[in-house]
Amino acid sequence: MTKQMFRTFVSGLAVGASLFATQALAKSDITIAMQLEPPHLDPTSAAAQAIDSVVYTNIFEGLTRFMGDGSVVPGLAESWEISEDGTVYTFKLREGVTFHDATVMDAEDVKFSLDRAMAEDSANAQKALFAGIESVEVVDPLTVKVTLSEPNGNFLFNMAWGDAVIVAPESIDNIKTNPVGTGAFTFGDWVQGDSITLNRYPSYWGDQPALETATFKFISDPTAAFAAMMAEDVDVFDNFPAPENLPQFEADPRFQVLVGSTEGETILSTNNKKPPFDDIRVRQALAHAIDRQAVIDGAMFGYGTPIGTHFAPHNPAYVDLTGNSAHDPEEAAKLLADAGYEEGFETTLHLPPPSYARRGGEIIAAQLADVGIKAEIINVEWAQWLESVFKGKDYGLTIISHTEPMDIGIYARPDYYFQYDSLDAQTLMETLNATTDPDERKKLLGDMQRLIATDYVNGYLFQLAKLGVAKVGVQGLWENAPTAAIDLTQISWAE
């Protein structure tokens, strides 16, 4: 080989290496696996967390938004002023924001969204978030005034929920199958039973994300989830459903394992109006029949924090009430006998697809059987659970993780699916909503936790851990989950 040929060869290698490096640096697509497929894509009309996982921040945005650390920051509202009495919020909207159909987002859209959410016929799963709104007034195209009937220290927090995103009247009719928002990504395609694709929105008002395309792949079976990740068919598995496999990923240099916390209080939800669960002694017996650590170890392989009330242990206002419902089968049997069920009784245990429910349900059914309660396991798909349990209230027991942030207020809603009707709880929440002093709010939150724990409204199991697996090189993933979301705007591939 001549010197010139050698130089040409080396030059060719350098160009090839440069092109390879450029291609590697230019990687701008990602495939993220989830266990549950959304029933549809309207976060303002369903309780399914899988909807928010796909659309929150990515497609739809609210006046405020949650960050990965749980903080609430400005969203479509760049700033706001609060009246001295705490009842009037005047939001200044960002200029130049458009929906994905190129229509301008303005104060009229904010008014439409809030009026729709609090309307009498609203299908919003968290309608209570908007109950305190007295009026919504358009001041000018970029200013909207929201008047509350009384001060609400949670109002800006409430506006960050996925249920409070801003939608437009022009596209509302097809929102479930063709969502049009203001976020950094547009809806691309939905292959039912397989995947949803989102594409970067070039006219986004904020910083352009690093990703151009994101595909959400739905893999419900834990064994298939492990196989897909090991084969590198997916780049990320959010909330990985087979915790027993995590040590293998930790030992594999191709992957990173992210272990954090969620807002998911995992509970044995109890139909408080359905006999025999309308008797507090029966609900107390349920609580004492459960060995929550055995459920954590058996269903989650040790990942999860025991809870004794409906509140996240990482919250500063949390009260440890696990001792109130300690595992005590003898006490459970005695309580059942006192309630007239010495021979036990039969009920149903509806289990949605997540592994914490299916695996945990098997363990809990065995624990209940030890004290004479025969729970018939009924495995249901997510859409069935929403229809029969959440909406229809046709169940005895079910296992579910409530992943909404700081949602203890659901216990002040008698029409909520577990049908707990307590004037004390309703009064406490009214007082809490009207209180802005941090110390007083912390006390009231403690009082609420104690009330529902001593009323044994539900069986409180554990705080769901966030268990994620990703390829090395993926960065910007949320380690914790202050709300159910996979925020694509912060995700990129390392250079």
C-alpha positions as CSV (number, residue, x, y, z in Angstrom):
1,M,0.0,0.0,0.0
2,T,1.4,3.4,-1.0
3,K,1.6,6.3,1.4
4,Q,-1.2,8.0,-0.5
5,M,-3.4,4.9,-0.4
6,F,-2.7,4.6,3.3
7,R,-3.7,8.2,3.9
8,T,-6.9,7.7,1.9
9,F,-7.7,4.5,3.9
10,V,-7.1,6.2,7.2
11,S,-9.2,9.2,6.0
12,G,-12.0,6.9,5.1
13,L,-11.9,5.2,8.5
14,A,-12.0,8.7,10.1
15,V,-15.0,9.7,8.0
16,G,-16.7,6.4,8.8
17,A,-16.1,6.8,12.5
18,S,-17.3,10.4,12.3
19,L,-20.5,9.4,10.6
20,F,-21.0,6.6,13.1
21,A,-20.5,9.0,16.0
22,T,-22.9,11.5,14.4
23,Q,-25.5,8.8,14.0
24,A,-25.1,7.8,17.6
25,L,-25.3,11.4,18.8
26,A,-28.3,12.0,16.6
27,K,-30.4,9.2,18.2
28,S,-33.7,10.9,18.8
29,D,-36.3,8.2,19.1
30,I,-37.2,6.0,22.0
31,T,-39.4,3.0,22.8
32,I,-40.9,3.0,26.3
33,A,-42.8,0.0,27.5
34,M,-45.8,0.1,29.9
35,Q,-47.8,-2.7,31.4
36,L,-51.2,-1.1,30.9
37,E,-52.7,0.3,27.7
38,P,-54.9,3.4,28.2
39,P,-58.7,2.9,27.6
40,H,-58.6,6.1,25.6
41,L,-56.5,9.4,25.6
42,D,-58.7,11.9,27.4
43,P,-57.2,12.6,30.9
44,T,-60.2,14.7,31.8
45,S,-62.8,11.9,31.7
46,A,-61.3,8.8,33.2
47,A,-59.3,7.6,36.3
48,A,-56.9,5.4,34.4
49,Q,-53.3,6.3,35.2
50,A,-52.1,4.9,31.9
51,I,-53.7,7.9,30.2
52,D,-51.6,10.4,32.1
53,S,-48.5,8.2,31.6
54,V,-48.8,8.8,27.9
55,V,-50.3,12.3,27.6
56,Y,-49.3,14.3,30.7
57,T,-47.0,17.2,29.8
58,N,-46.3,15.4,26.5
59,I,-49.6,16.2,24.7
60,F,-51.6,18.1,27.3
61,E,-50.6,20.8,29.7
62,G,-52.3,22.6,32.5
63,L,-52.0,26.1,34.1
64,T,-49.4,24.6,36.5
65,R,-47.5,21.3,36.3
66,F,-45.6,18.8,38.4
67,M,-41.9,18.3,38.1
68,G,-40.1,15.1,38.8
69,D,-39.2,16.2,42.3
70,G,-42.9,16.9,43.1
71,S,-42.7,20.6,42.9
72,V,-45.4,22.6,41.2
73,V,-44.2,25.1,38.7
74,P,-45.9,27.4,36.1
75,G,-47.3,25.7,33.0
76,L,-49.5,27.5,30.5
77,A,-49.8,30.2,33.1
78,E,-46.5,32.0,33.3
79,S,-47.5,33.8,36.5
80,W,-50.5,34.6,38.8
81,E,-51.7,36.9,41.5
82,I,-53.8,35.9,44.5
83,S,-56.1,38.2,46.2
84,E,-55.6,39.1,49.9
85,D,-58.5,36.9,51.0
86,G,-57.2,34.0,48.9
87,T,-60.3,33.6,46.8
88,V,-59.3,35.2,43.5
89,Y,-56.5,33.8,41.2
90,T,-55.6,36.0,38.2
91,F,-53.6,33.9,35.8
92,K,-51.4,35.5,33.1
93,L,-51.1,33.1,30.2
94,R,-48.1,32.6,28.0
95,E,-48.1,34.3,24.7
96,G,-47.7,32.5,21.4
97,V,-49.0,29.1,22.6
98,T,-50.8,27.1,20.0
99,F,-52.7,23.8,20.0
100,H,-51.4,21.1,17.7
101,D,-54.0,22.0,15.1
102,A,-52.4,25.5,14.9
103,T,-55.3,27.2,16.7
104,V,-54.2,29.7,19.4
105,M,-54.6,28.8,23.1
106,D,-56.1,31.7,25.0
107,A,-58.2,32.5,28.0
108,E,-61.4,31.3,26.3
109,D,-59.8,27.8,26.2
110,V,-59.0,28.0,29.9
111,K,-62.6,29.0,30.7
112,F,-64.0,26.2,28.5
113,S,-61.7,23.6,30.2
114,L,-62.6,24.6,33.7
115,D,-66.3,25.1,33.0
116,R,-66.4,21.7,31.4
117,A,-64.6,20.0,34.3
118,M,-67.0,21.4,36.9
119,A,-70.2,21.1,34.9
120,E,-73.1,19.1,36.3
121,D,-72.7,16.4,33.6
122,S,-68.9,16.4,33.8
123,A,-67.3,13.0,33.4
124,N,-64.1,14.2,35.1
125,A,-62.9,11.5,37.5
126,Q,-61.6,14.2,39.9
127,K,-64.5,16.6,39.7
128,A,-64.0,17.5,43.3
129,L,-60.8,19.4,42.3
130,F,-63.0,22.0,40.7
131,A,-65.9,22.0,43.2
132,G,-64.7,25.2,44.9
133,I,-64.6,27.3,41.7
134,E,-67.4,29.9,41.8
135,S,-66.6,31.5,38.4
136,V,-64.1,31.7,35.6
137,E,-63.9,35.1,33.8
138,V,-62.0,36.0,30.7
139,V,-60.3,39.4,31.4
140,D,-58.5,39.5,28.0
141,P,-57.0,36.9,25.7
142,L,-54.1,36.3,27.9
143,T,-55.7,36.9,31.3
144,V,-58.2,34.7,33.2
145,K,-59.6,35.3,36.6
146,V,-60.8,32.3,38.7
147,T,-62.9,33.1,41.8
148,L,-63.3,30.5,44.5
149,S,-66.2,30.2,46.9
150,E,-63.6,30.1,49.8
151,P,-59.8,30.0,50.1
152,N,-58.2,26.8,49.0
153,G,-54.5,26.2,49.9
154,N,-54.4,23.4,47.4
155,F,-55.7,25.2,44.3
156,L,-52.4,25.6,42.4
157,F,-51.5,22.0,43.3
158,N,-55.0,20.9,42.0
159,M,-54.4,22.7,38.7
160,A,-51.3,20.6,38.1
161,W,-53.3,17.3,38.0
162,G,-53.7,15.6,34.6
163,D,-57.5,16.0,35.1
164,A,-57.0,19.8,34.9
165,V,-55.3,20.1,31.6
166,I,-56.4,22.7,29.1
167,V,-58.3,21.5,26.1
168,A,-60.0,23.3,23.2
169,P,-63.7,23.2,22.1
170,E,-62.6,22.8,18.4
171,S,-61.0,19.4,19.1
172,I,-63.0,18.1,22.1
173,D,-65.3,15.7,20.2
174,N,-62.4,13.5,19.1
175,I,-60.2,13.9,22.2
176,K,-60.3,10.2,23.2
177,T,-58.8,8.9,19.9
178,N,-57.1,12.0,18.5
179,P,-56.0,14.2,21.4
180,V,-55.0,17.8,20.5
181,G,-53.1,19.7,23.1
182,T,-50.4,22.3,23.6
183,G,-47.6,20.0,24.7
184,A,-44.2,19.3,23.1
185,F,-45.5,16.2,21.3
186,T,-48.3,15.6,19.0
187,F,-50.4,12.4,18.7
188,G,-49.1,10.2,15.9
189,D,-50.6,6.8,15.7
190,W,-52.4,4.2,17.9
191,V,-52.1,0.5,17.1
192,Q,-54.7,-0.9,19.5
193,G,-53.3,-3.6,21.7
194,D,-49.7,-2.8,20.7
195,S,-48.4,0.8,20.8
196,I,-48.9,4.6,20.6
197,T,-46.5,6.9,18.8
198,L,-46.0,10.6,19.5
199,N,-44.0,13.1,17.4
200,R,-42.2,16.3,18.3
201,Y,-44.3,19.4,17.8
202,P,-42.1,21.9,15.9
203,S,-44.2,24.9,17.0
204,Y,-44.0,24.2,20.7
205,W,-43.9,27.3,22.8
206,G,-41.2,26.1,25.1
207,D,-37.8,24.5,24.6
208,Q,-37.7,21.8,22.0
209,P,-37.2,18.3,23.5
210,A,-34.3,16.1,22.4
211,L,-36.6,13.4,21.2
212,E,-38.3,13.5,17.8
213,T,-40.3,10.4,18.2
214,A,-41.5,8.3,21.2
215,T,-43.3,5.0,21.0
216,F,-45.2,3.6,24.0
217,K,-45.3,-0.2,23.8
218,F,-47.8,-2.2,25.8
219,I,-46.6,-5.4,27.4
220,S,-48.8,-6.7,30.1
221,D,-47.2,-10.1,30.9
222,P,-44.2,-9.9,33.3
223,T,-42.4,-12.7,31.6
224,A,-42.8,-11.0,28.2
225,A,-41.6,-7.7,29.8
226,F,-38.4,-9.4,30.9
227,A,-37.8,-10.9,27.5
228,A,-38.4,-7.7,25.6
229,M,-36.0,-5.8,27.8
230,M,-33.3,-8.4,27.7
231,A,-33.6,-8.6,23.9
232,E,-33.3,-4.8,23.8
233,D,-36.6,-4.6,21.9
234,V,-37.5,-1.6,24.1
235,D,-35.3,1.1,25.5
236,V,-37.1,1.8,28.8
237,F,-39.7,-0.2,30.8
238,D,-41.5,2.2,33.1
239,N,-42.8,0.6,36.3
240,F,-41.3,-2.8,35.5
241,P,-43.8,-5.5,36.5
242,A,-41.4,-8.2,37.5
243,P,-39.3,-7.0,40.5
244,E,-37.8,-10.4,40.9
245,N,-35.8,-9.8,37.7
246,L,-34.2,-6.5,38.8
247,P,-31.0,-8.1,40.2
248,Q,-30.3,-9.5,36.7
249,F,-30.6,-6.1,35.2
250,E,-28.5,-4.5,37.9
251,A,-25.7,-7.0,37.1
252,D,-26.0,-6.4,33.3
253,P,-23.8,-3.5,32.1
254,R,-26.3,-2.8,29.3
255,F,-29.0,-1.5,31.7
256,Q,-29.6,0.9,34.6
257,V,-32.2,0.2,37.3
258,L,-34.1,3.2,38.8
259,V,-35.8,2.6,42.2
260,G,-37.8,5.5,43.5
261,S,-41.2,6.2,45.1
262,T,-44.6,7.0,43.8
263,E,-47.8,8.6,45.1
264,G,-49.4,5.1,44.8
265,E,-51.1,4.0,48.0
266,T,-51.8,0.4,47.3
267,I,-54.9,-0.7,49.2
268,L,-57.4,-3.5,49.6
269,S,-60.3,-1.3,48.7
270,T,-63.5,-2.2,50.4
271,N,-67.1,-1.5,49.4
272,N,-68.2,0.3,52.6
273,K,-71.9,0.2,51.7
274,K,-72.1,-3.5,50.8
275,P,-72.8,-5.9,53.6
276,P,-71.0,-7.2,55.6
277,F,-68.4,-4.4,54.9
278,D,-70.9,-1.8,56.2
279,D,-69.9,-3.1,59.7
280,I,-66.7,-1.5,61.0
281,R,-65.9,-4.7,62.9
282,V,-65.7,-6.6,59.6
283,R,-63.5,-4.0,58.1
284,Q,-61.3,-4.1,61.2
285,A,-61.1,-7.8,60.9
286,L,-60.0,-7.5,57.3
287,A,-57.2,-5.2,58.4
288,H,-55.9,-7.5,61.1
289,A,-56.1,-10.6,58.7
290,I,-53.6,-9.0,56.4
291,D,-49.9,-9.5,56.8
292,R,-48.8,-6.5,54.6
293,Q,-45.1,-7.4,54.8
294,A,-45.8,-10.8,53.4
295,V,-47.7,-9.1,50.5
296,I,-44.7,-6.8,49.9
297,D,-42.3,-9.7,50.0
298,G,-44.4,-12.1,47.9
299,A,-45.9,-9.8,45.3
300,M,-43.2,-7.1,45.1
301,F,-40.1,-9.0,46.2
302,G,-39.5,-6.5,49.1
303,Y,-40.0,-3.3,47.1
304,G,-42.6,-1.1,48.9
305,T,-43.1,0.7,52.1
306,P,-45.9,-0.5,54.6
307,I,-48.6,2.0,55.2
308,G,-51.4,2.2,57.7
309,T,-53.4,5.0,56.1
310,H,-54.0,6.6,52.7
311,F,-50.9,8.9,52.6
312,A,-47.4,8.7,51.2
313,P,-44.6,8.0,53.8
314,H,-42.3,10.5,52.0
315,N,-44.7,13.3,52.7
316,P,-43.7,15.4,55.8
317,A,-47.3,15.2,57.0
318,Y,-47.3,11.4,57.1
319,V,-48.4,9.7,60.3
320,D,-47.3,6.1,60.8
321,L,-50.4,4.2,61.7
322,T,-49.4,0.7,60.7
323,G,-49.7,-0.5,64.3
324,N,-53.4,0.3,64.2
325,S,-53.9,-2.6,61.8
326,A,-51.1,-5.0,62.8
327,H,-51.4,-8.6,61.5
328,D,-53.4,-10.5,64.2
329,P,-55.5,-13.4,62.8
330,E,-56.9,-14.2,66.3
331,E,-58.2,-10.7,66.7
332,A,-59.6,-10.8,63.2
333,A,-61.5,-14.0,64.0
334,K,-62.8,-12.6,67.3
335,L,-64.0,-9.4,65.5
336,L,-65.8,-11.5,62.9
337,A,-67.5,-13.6,65.6
338,D,-68.6,-10.4,67.4
339,A,-70.1,-9.2,64.1
340,G,-72.1,-12.4,63.7
341,Y,-69.7,-14.1,61.2
342,E,-68.2,-16.8,63.4
343,E,-68.2,-19.1,60.3
344,G,-66.9,-16.4,58.1
345,F,-68.5,-15.3,54.8
346,E,-67.9,-15.2,51.0
347,T,-67.1,-12.2,48.9
348,T,-65.5,-11.2,45.6
349,L,-61.9,-9.9,45.0
350,H,-61.6,-8.1,41.7
351,L,-58.0,-7.9,40.5
352,P,-57.0,-5.6,37.6
353,P,-53.9,-6.5,35.5
354,P,-51.0,-4.9,37.4
355,S,-48.8,-7.5,39.0
356,Y,-49.1,-5.9,42.4
357,A,-52.8,-6.6,42.2
358,R,-52.7,-10.1,40.7
359,R,-49.8,-11.4,42.7
360,G,-50.9,-9.6,45.9
361,G,-54.5,-10.8,45.5
362,E,-53.4,-14.4,45.6
363,I,-51.6,-13.8,48.9
364,I,-54.3,-11.8,50.5
365,A,-57.0,-14.3,49.5
366,A,-55.0,-17.0,51.3
367,Q,-54.6,-14.7,54.4
368,L,-58.4,-13.9,54.4
369,A,-59.2,-17.7,54.1
370,D,-57.2,-18.3,57.3
371,V,-59.8,-16.3,59.3
372,G,-62.8,-17.7,57.4
373,I,-63.3,-15.2,54.7
374,K,-63.6,-16.8,51.3
375,A,-62.7,-14.3,48.6
376,E,-63.5,-15.4,45.0
377,I,-60.8,-14.0,42.8
378,I,-62.1,-12.3,39.6
379,N,-59.4,-11.2,37.2
380,V,-60.6,-8.2,35.2
381,E,-59.0,-6.1,32.4
382,W,-58.6,-2.4,33.1
383,A,-61.6,-1.3,31.1
384,Q,-63.8,-3.8,33.0
385,W,-62.4,-2.6,36.4
386,L,-63.3,1.0,35.5
387,E,-66.8,0.0,34.4
388,S,-67.8,-2.5,37.1
389,V,-65.8,-1.5,40.1
390,F,-65.0,2.2,39.8
391,K,-68.1,3.4,38.1
392,G,-70.6,0.6,38.9
393,K,-69.4,0.0,42.5
394,D,-70.3,-3.7,41.9
395,Y,-67.7,-5.4,44.0
396,G,-66.8,-6.6,47.5
397,L,-63.0,-6.1,47.6
398,T,-60.4,-5.0,45.1
399,I,-56.7,-4.2,45.1
400,I,-55.6,-1.0,43.4
401,S,-52.9,1.6,43.7
402,H,-54.1,5.2,43.9
403,T,-51.4,7.0,42.1
404,E,-52.9,10.5,42.2
405,P,-50.9,13.0,44.2
406,M,-52.0,13.7,47.8
407,D,-55.5,12.4,47.1
408,I,-56.8,11.8,50.7
409,G,-59.7,14.1,49.8
410,I,-61.4,11.2,48.1
411,Y,-62.5,10.1,51.6
412,A,-64.7,13.1,51.8
413,R,-66.7,12.0,48.7
414,P,-69.6,9.7,49.7
415,D,-70.2,8.8,46.0
416,Y,-66.6,7.6,45.5
417,Y,-66.3,4.0,44.6
418,F,-65.6,2.7,48.1
419,Q,-68.6,4.6,49.3
420,Y,-67.3,5.9,52.6
421,D,-69.8,8.4,54.0
422,S,-68.4,10.3,57.0
423,L,-69.5,13.8,58.1
424,D,-66.3,14.1,60.1
425,A,-64.2,13.4,57.0
426,Q,-66.2,15.9,54.9
427,T,-65.8,18.6,57.6
428,L,-62.1,18.0,58.0
429,M,-61.5,18.3,54.3
430,E,-63.6,21.5,54.1
431,T,-61.5,23.0,56.9
432,L,-58.3,21.8,55.2
433,N,-59.2,23.3,51.9
434,A,-59.9,26.7,53.6
435,T,-56.6,26.6,55.5
436,T,-53.3,28.1,54.2
437,D,-51.1,28.0,57.3
438,P,-48.6,25.1,56.7
439,D,-48.5,24.0,60.4
440,E,-52.3,23.9,60.7
441,R,-52.6,22.1,57.4
442,K,-50.1,19.5,58.6
443,K,-52.2,18.9,61.7
444,L,-55.4,18.6,59.8
445,L,-53.8,16.1,57.4
446,G,-52.7,14.0,60.4
447,D,-56.3,14.2,61.8
448,M,-57.6,12.9,58.5
449,Q,-55.2,10.1,58.3
450,R,-56.1,9.0,61.8
451,L,-59.8,9.2,61.1
452,I,-59.8,6.9,58.1
453,A,-57.4,4.5,59.8
454,T,-59.6,4.1,62.8
455,D,-62.7,3.8,60.7
456,Y,-60.8,1.0,58.8
457,V,-62.2,2.3,55.5
458,N,-59.8,0.2,53.5
459,G,-57.1,-2.3,54.0
460,Y,-53.9,-0.2,53.7
461,L,-51.1,-2.3,52.2
462,F,-48.0,-0.4,50.9
463,Q,-46.7,2.6,49.0
464,L,-45.9,1.4,45.5
465,A,-42.3,1.7,44.6
466,K,-41.3,3.1,41.2
467,L,-39.2,0.4,39.5
468,G,-37.8,1.3,36.2
469,V,-35.3,-0.4,33.8
470,A,-33.6,1.5,31.0
471,K,-30.7,1.0,28.6
472,V,-27.5,2.7,29.7
473,G,-27.4,6.1,28.0
474,V,-31.0,7.0,28.5
475,Q,-31.1,10.1,30.8
476,G,-33.8,12.5,32.1
477,L,-36.2,9.8,33.4
478,W,-38.1,10.5,36.5
479,E,-36.8,8.4,39.4
480,N,-39.8,9.2,41.5
481,A,-43.3,9.7,40.3
482,P,-45.1,12.6,42.0
483,T,-47.9,11.9,39.5
484,A,-48.5,9.2,36.9
485,A,-46.4,10.6,34.0
486,I,-43.6,9.7,31.7
487,D,-42.3,13.1,30.9
488,L,-40.7,12.9,27.5
489,T,-39.6,16.5,27.5
490,Q,-36.6,15.8,29.7
491,I,-35.5,12.5,28.2
492,S,-32.4,12.3,25.9
493,W,-29.6,9.9,25.0
494,A,-26.2,10.5,26.4
495,E,-23.6,11.7,24.0
